[in-house]
Amino acid sequence: LDQRPVIAAANKKAAETGAPAAAMVLPDGRIVTGKTTPLLGASAALLLNALKALGGIDQDVDLIAPSIIEPIQDLKVNHLGNSNPRLHTDEILIALTICAETDEKAEIAMQQLRRLKGCEAHTSVILSQVDSNTFRKLGVNLTSEPAYQNKKLFHG
């Protein structure tokens, strides 16, 4: 079976971490991955890692400080009734836009968004509609494994 390299990369990262993961092939052929963390869903992490790679920003750099992410998580869980505190791709892009006003590296990352158009991405689980739509709007060709992250019949 001739698999796209992005499928193997996403599934390998998921197997290594025991949690949902995602991978993307950049225009230059590099493969970047994203894993689920306490702050970010795998797709949001992938998006940030792709923007860092395209912008020549070290992967260890936090483009969005935890002090920015944590209040958003508090809003989601304690005021909006969400059970998942992790930020989705659209929320990460909004936070990154705000950070770009005062942080040069965040601004460089934002300038890379147009370069995602036509990239191939794969996730180890079926994404929420929000994340799927964000990738579609960015022009990313997205596929996923035929499995849900949890047993709910829909994403909340």
N, C-alpha and C positions, 0 to 999 in steps of 0.2 A: 504494500500500500504506500503510495507516494504522498505522504502527509506534508502539508505546508509547515515549514519550520516553526511558525508561530504557535501552532497547535501543540507540538511537542514541548515547547518552552513554557507555555501556560500550564500544561498538565504536570510537567516536572516540578515547577514552582509550587503548585498546589499539593503535590505529593510530599515535597520537602517540608512544607509548613503545616500541612494538615488543615488548611483553610482555603477559601476561594482565592484564586490568583488570575492574573491576566498577562498577556504579552502582546507586543506590537513590533512589526518590522518597520524601521524608519526608512526614509527615501534612500539613504546610503547603504542599506542592507544590514545595519546593526539591529540586533534584537534587544529590546528593553522589556523588563517585567515589572509587575506591581503585585504586592501581596497585601492581604488584609491585615490591618493593624488596629490597635485600640482607637485611633483617631480617624482612620480613613478606610473606606472600602477599597477592594483591590483595583477597581477601575479608576477611582480617583488617584490612587497611588501610581498606577500606570501612567495616567495622564501627566502628572507632575514629573515623573521620571523621564518620560518622553520629551517633555518641554525642556528639562534640564539637559538631557543629552543633545538635543538639537541646538541649544543655546551655548553649549560648551561650559555648562555650570557643573561643578563637582556634585556627584550624587549624594554626598554627605551634607550638603547645604540644605537647611530648612527654608524653603521659599515662603512658607507660611508658618509662623511661630505657633507652638502649642497654645500660647496665651491668646491667640486669635481663634483657634479652632475650638478650644474648650467652651467658651461662652456660646458658640453656635450649637454645640452639642447640648448644652444645658437648655437652650431655647427649644431644640427639637424634642427632647425627652420630657422636660418638666413643664413646658408651656404648650407645646403642640401635640403632645400625646404619642409621639413616635416611640417604638420600642428599640429601634436601632439608632444608636448615637453616632455611628460613623457617617462622615460626610460623603455625599454623592458627588458625581462629577460636576454638576451644575453649581453646587454649593462651593466646591473647591475653586471653580473659575471665578465666582463672585468674590471670594476671599482673596484670591490671587490678584484680581483687579484692584482691590482696595490696597493691598500691600505694595503693588506696583507704583502707587503714588509717592511712596517714600523710600522704596528699596529698588536699587538699580538692577539687581539680579532678578527680582520678580518682574520688572519691566522687560528685561531681555527674554525671560520665559514667555511672557504674554506675546511678544513679537513673533514667537515661533508657532503660534496656533495655526496660521495659514499653511504651514509646512506639513501639517498632519493630513491634509486632504490627499486621499488616495492610498494612505497607509493601510496595511492589513493588521487586524487585531483579532485575538481570540481570548475567550474567558472560559474558566473551568466550570462555571455555572451559568444558568440563564440569568441575564441581568434584569434589574427593575426597568420599567418603561422610561423612567427619568434618565438613567444612564444610557440606555439604548438610543434614546432620542438625542442626547448630547453628542454621542459619537456620530450619529447620522448627520447632525447639523454641522459637525466639524469635517464631514466628508470621509470619515474613517469607515472602511469596509470591515464589519464586525461579524464574527461567528462565535458560537458558544457550544459547550457540551450540552447534551440534552438532559440536564439535571438542574433541579432547583436548589438554592442554598439551604432552604428549610422546607418543612412539610406543608406550609401554607399554600393554598391554591392560587394566591395572588400576592403581589408585592405591595406592602403598605408604605 
